[in-house]
Amino acid sequence: MQRPHTFSIDEYYHLYNRGTDKRSIFLDVNDYHRFIMLLYLCNTIEPFDMQKIFRTNGEGPSFTEIFKLHRGQPIISIGTWVLMPNHFHLLVKEIAEGGITTFMRKVNTGYSMYFNKKYGRTGNLFQGKFKSEHADNDNYLKYLFSYIHLNPIKLIRGEDNWKEVGITNLNNAKDFLSKYEYSSLPSYLTIKTNFNKIIQKDLFPEYFPDPNNIWDDMTEWLTSKKEPEEKIMKDGPSQK
């Protein structure tokens, strides 16, 4: 039996989950957009009426307008995120007691209800409760920024095994990542998107003060001959 999650204020966590039986959980652009809107709307201490916001008669706010809504005081800080066809990753910081648990319950419930209604299905959409890992040292925390943002490379034809055989075309990979719509990377590249309000960069260590810094770090992982976990374990936690 899986132990319940425990989270501490001002600590960082990698959260992730995938579709049950590894099924796809995003089937079209509207599915991605719904989940992204929930990342913004569910991060609040205030309750909100989802049915009222997402009206079915076409009178609800547009995708762009969602991010202009006042959502109230946030309960977590999001540092990075990415959506893949059958799973998602988030890097977050707990800033209110029970914030992560409440946020993930809202997101998972809200998206599952939307998806099941849209596609006429029943039952669990996700593979159990969300998984979490405590980012308890600087090396691992910094690595997660690159790890999460590098996930979409697997969607490039011919690059699905890049971790084992190396990247085939570095420039093509960087271009693909910078244009991938369902990730927080554009926010770190100072590209204006509707999603910039989702993350709170100022509440995370300033590892990447400008776009060149994050590209340098990601390129290091792309061209490294070592497994990331091996390098992190060798380096060990940084001294504070």
C-alpha positions in Angstrom: 0.0 0.0 0.0 1.4 3.4 -1.0 2.3 5.7 1.9 0.5 9.0 2.0 2.5 12.0 0.7 4.0 14.4 3.3 5.2 17.8 2.2 6.9 20.6 4.1 6.6 24.4 3.8 9.4 26.0 1.6 10.6 22.6 0.3 10.7 21.7 -3.4 9.1 18.6 -5.0 9.0 16.9 -8.4 5.4 15.8 -9.0 4.4 13.6 -11.9 1.7 11.1 -13.1 0.7 9.3 -16.2 -2.5 7.9 -17.7 -3.8 4.6 -16.5 -2.3 1.7 -18.5 0.0 4.4 -20.0 -2.9 5.7 -22.1 -2.9 9.1 -23.6 -4.5 11.8 -21.5 -4.2 14.6 -24.0 -5.9 13.8 -27.3 -6.2 17.3 -28.9 -5.1 20.9 -28.3 -8.2 21.6 -26.2 -7.2 18.9 -23.8 -3.8 20.4 -23.3 -5.4 23.9 -22.9 -7.8 22.6 -20.2 -5.1 21.1 -18.1 -2.9 24.3 -18.5 -5.9 26.4 -17.4 -6.3 24.2 -14.3 -2.6 24.7 -13.4 -3.4 28.3 -13.0 -7.0 28.2 -11.6 -6.4 25.5 -9.1 -3.5 27.2 -7.4 -5.5 29.2 -4.9 -6.8 29.0 -1.4 -10.1 30.2 -2.7 -12.8 27.7 -4.0 -14.0 28.3 -7.5 -17.0 27.0 -9.5 -15.5 25.1 -12.4 -18.8 24.6 -14.1 -19.5 28.3 -13.9 -16.1 29.2 -15.4 -16.1 26.5 -18.1 -19.6 27.0 -19.5 -20.7 24.8 -22.3 -22.8 27.5 -24.0 -19.8 29.3 -25.3 -20.2 32.3 -22.9 -17.2 31.3 -20.7 -13.9 33.1 -20.9 -11.5 32.3 -23.7 -8.2 30.5 -23.2 -6.4 33.8 -23.1 -8.9 35.4 -20.8 -8.6 32.7 -18.2 -5.2 34.0 -17.1 -6.6 37.4 -16.5 -9.0 36.1 -13.8 -8.3 36.8 -10.2 -7.7 33.5 -8.5 -6.8 34.6 -5.0 -3.8 33.6 -2.8 -1.8 30.8 -4.3 -1.1 27.6 -2.2 2.0 26.4 -4.1 4.7 27.9 -6.3 5.3 26.3 -9.7 8.8 26.5 -11.0 8.6 24.3 -14.2 6.0 22.1 -15.9 5.6 20.1 -19.0 2.7 18.1 -20.5 3.4 15.0 -22.6 0.8 12.9 -24.5 0.4 10.4 -21.7 2.0 12.1 -18.6 3.0 15.4 -17.0 5.8 16.7 -14.8 5.7 19.7 -12.3 8.4 21.2 -10.1 6.7 22.9 -7.2 7.3 24.5 -3.8 4.9 24.1 -0.9 4.0 27.6 0.4 0.8 26.8 2.4 0.0 23.9 4.7 -1.5 21.2 2.6 -1.0 23.2 -0.6 0.4 20.5 -2.8 -2.2 17.9 -1.8 -5.1 20.3 -2.3 -3.7 21.6 -5.6 -3.2 18.1 -7.1 -6.6 17.0 -5.9 -8.2 19.9 -7.7 -6.3 19.4 -10.9 -6.7 15.7 -11.1 -10.4 15.7 -10.3 -11.1 18.7 -12.5 -9.3 17.2 -15.5 -10.6 13.7 -15.0 -14.2 14.9 -15.0 -13.6 17.0 -18.1 -11.9 14.2 -20.0 -14.4 11.4 -19.0 -17.4 13.6 -20.0 -15.8 14.7 -23.3 -14.9 11.2 -24.4 -17.7 9.2 -22.8 -15.6 7.1 -20.5 -15.7 6.2 -16.8 -13.2 5.2 -14.2 -9.8 6.4 -13.2 -7.9 8.4 -15.8 -4.6 8.6 -14.0 -2.4 5.7 -12.8 -3.2 6.0 -9.1 -2.2 9.0 -7.0 0.4 11.4 -8.3 4.0 10.5 -7.5 6.4 12.9 -5.8 10.2 13.2 -5.2 11.7 15.6 -2.7 14.3 17.9 -4.3 16.4 18.2 -1.2 19.7 19.4 -2.7 20.8 22.1 -5.1 22.2 19.7 -7.7 19.0 17.7 -8.0 16.8 20.8 -7.9 18.8 22.4 -10.7 18.8 19.2 -12.7 15.0 19.0 -12.6 14.7 22.3 -14.5 16.5 20.7 -17.4 15.0 17.2 -17.0 11.5 18.5 -17.1 12.1 20.8 -20.0 13.9 18.1 -22.0 11.0 15.6 -21.9 9.5 16.7 -25.3 12.7 15.6 -27.2 11.2 12.1 -27.1 8.5 13.4 -29.5 11.1 14.3 -32.2 11.3 11.6 -34.9 14.5 9.7 -34.5 15.3 11.1 -31.1 13.2 8.8 -28.9 16.3 7.0 -27.6 18.5 10.1 -27.2 19.4 9.2 -23.6 20.9 5.9 -24.7 22.5 6.8 -28.1 23.0 10.6 -27.8 21.2 13.5 -29.6 21.3 13.3 -33.4 20.7 17.0 -34.2 21.3 19.4 -31.3 20.1 22.5 -33.2 16.9 20.8 -34.3 16.3 19.7 -30.7 16.7 23.2 -29.3 14.4 24.7 -32.0 11.8 22.0 -31.2 11.9 22.7 -27.5 11.7 26.4 -27.8 8.6 26.1 -29.9 6.9 23.3 -27.8 3.6 24.8 -26.6 3.0 22.7 -23.6 5.9 23.6 -21.4 7.2 26.4 -19.2 10.5 26.6 -21.1 9.3 29.6 -23.2 8.8 31.5 -20.0 12.5 31.1 -19.2 13.4 32.1 -22.8 11.5 35.4 -22.2 9.0 34.5 -24.8 5.6 36.0 -24.2 2.9 33.4 -23.7 -0.4 33.1 -21.9 1.3 30.7 -19.5 3.8 33.0 -17.9 1.4 33.6 -14.9 1.5 29.9 -14.0 5.1 29.9 -12.8 6.7 32.0 -10.0 10.4 32.1 -10.9 11.2 34.5 -8.1 10.4 31.9 -5.5 13.0 29.4 -6.9 16.8 29.7 -6.8 18.1 31.9 -9.7 20.0 29.3 -11.5 19.2 30.8 -14.9 19.2 34.6 -14.9 19.0 34.7 -18.7 18.1 32.4 -21.5 21.7 31.5 -22.4 22.2 30.0 -18.9 19.3 27.5 -19.2 20.3 26.6 -22.8 23.9 25.9 -21.6 22.6 23.7 -18.8 20.2 21.8 -21.0 22.9 21.4 -23.7 25.3 19.9 -21.1 22.7 17.2 -20.3 22.0 16.6 -24.0 25.7 16.0 -24.8 26.6 14.2 -21.5 27.9 10.7 -21.7 26.8 10.0 -18.2 23.3 9.3 -16.9 22.1 12.4 -15.1 21.3 10.5 -11.9 24.9 9.2 -11.8 26.4 12.6 -12.1 24.2 14.1 -9.5 25.0 11.3 -7.0 28.7 11.8 -7.7 28.6 15.5 -7.2 26.5 15.2 -4.0 24.4 17.9 -2.4 25.9 21.3 -2.4 26.9 22.9 0.8 24.6 25.7 2.1 
